[in-house]
Amino acid sequence: MGRKWNNIKEKKASKDANTSRIYAKFGVEIYVAARQGDPNPESNQALKFVLERAKTYNVPRHIIDRAIEKAKGGSEESYTELRYEGFGPNGSMVIVDALTNNVNRTAADVRAAFGKNGGNMGVSGSVSYMFDATAVIGVEGKSADEVLELLMEADVDVRDILDEDEQVIVYAEPDQFHAVQEAFKQAGITEFTVAELTMLAQNEITLSEDALAKFEKMIDVLEDLEDVQQVYHNVDLGE
């Protein structure tokens, strides 16, 4: 599970390295969180969470400030949260989370991304039951045993703690996200390599080379859609 997560993060980081795509998506997410509550992250847990995630993707400060100022300025632009579920080649399963100001456009774009790349849309619940909502938090400079002791002392329950490529990844229930982070912060750890609420597949599948190429193209098209924030799936992408 840990290595799967790290491969996904590295793939996204590589893809986004030379574009502003990820920054634009974070801008929307920060704006929505700030508009739904207090624009001060210390009193708005949703905004605080998004900003923690943004730090792990090195989102520039001016992108963050611009989104918060837009929310403070009383912008009337509103967004709807949507979740789509679908299937790719050979039993692969995909969940797509979106934030959109045009539901019809987003639905058509997502449906086309599936349909033109060997997949098809499913109904709500057709895929998500095979995934678990999970908090994923990564730190450097500690061993898995040290992190376990730290979390036990803070009386924080987690699902798993794994050493992975010079970092430790903690998997926990979503409602434990802030408790895990707070335990780290109390121990003097304030920088995180990963800070996500994600959907992890209960079981991964392996695709043939041809099917994998089609699947990865479909995922790339979905992730490139302006309104899509996150894409989750059950395919082992390998090392």
Buried (B, 14 or more C-beta within 10 A) or exposed (E): BBEBBBBBBEBBEEBBEEEEBBBEBBBBBBBBBBBEBEBEBEEBEBBBBBBBBBBBBEBEEEBBEBBBEBBEEEEEEEBEEBBBBBBBBBEBBBBBBBBBEEEEEBBEBBBEBBEEBBBEBBEEEEBBEBBBEBBBBBBEEBEBEBBBEBBEEBEBEBBEBBBBEEBBBBBBBEEBBBBBBEBBEEBEBEEBBBBBBBBBBEEBBEBEEEBBEBBBBBBBBBBEBBBBBBBBBBBBBEE
